[in-house]
């Protein structure tokens, strides 16, 4: 499907205070709307998928490999394949997450 209303897809709780909704999935990319509650820690993890995240609203600190940064509305972060990453969410945050290949 090339067009669709992501609001029709179910919300999945992926961790305490973190939900995601699939927006689109193709052969080489997958797009999610991710919502994170302020005050939570995202534990270090890694995956084979390359990931790009765009901050729609909110602010959080992220560590990608050895680099640390604070990202907020309008910022993006790219996470290479198999690189450990973690974070701390300062306030309620909404992201668009893109994965390649799809999860």
N, C-alpha and C positions, 0 to 999 in steps of 0.2 A: 504494500500500500504506500503510495507516495504522499497522500494527504490524510490527515486524521486529527481527531480531537483528543489530545492527551488526557483531558479530564474524564474520558470514558474508561481509562485504564485504572486498575486498582492501585491503591497506595500500599506499599510494603514497608513494614518496620524492619530496618536492617540492623539496628542497635538501639539501646536505650536513648531516646531523644533524637533519633535520626530516622527519617522516612524518605522513601524515594518512589517516584512514579515514572514508569517508562513512557517516554514521549515518542520515540521513533527507533526502529531497528532496521538496519540494512545488512548487506553482505559484509561490509567492512567497518561500519560504525554503529554505535548504539548511543542514544541520548536519553538522559534522565533529568528530572527535576528533583533536586535533593533539598530537604528542609532539615536544619539542625537547630536544636534548642541551645540558647546561651548557657554557658557554664559547664558544658560537657567537654571531655577529653576524647579525642579520636586516637585510639592506640596505634602504634606503629604496625604497618602491614605493607605488603607488596603483592603485585599481581603481574601476570604476563602482559596485560593490556597496557598500552600507552593511554594516558588519561589527560584530558584538558578540562579545567573547571573555570567557569565564568561566574563571578559574584553578582547576582541580581540585587541582593539586599543583605546588609549585615557586615560583620567583621570577624575575622578569625586569624590566628597565627598558625602557620604551617611549616613543617620541616620536611624538606625533600632531600634525601641523602644527607649531605653535610650542610646544606643551605637552609636558612631560616628566614621567613618573611611574614609580614602582616599584610593581609589582603582584605580589601573592602569593596563596596559597590563600584562596579566598573572595571575592577582588576581581574586578571586571569592568571592562572598558574598551569604549567605543563609538567606532568610527571612521567618521566621515561619508563619504559618497560622494566619490570623487576627491581625498581629502586624503592627502598623502604621510605614511607612517608607517614606523618602523624600530624596531629593538630590540637589546638585548644580553641573553642568557640566562645568569643567574648559576649556576643549577643545573638539573638535569633537570626539565623542566616539562611538565605535561599541561594542555591547554586544551580547552574546548568552544567551537568557532567557529561562528557563525551568520551567514549571508550572505543579503541581500535586495537585488535579486532573486538567484535561484540563479546560481552561477558556470557 
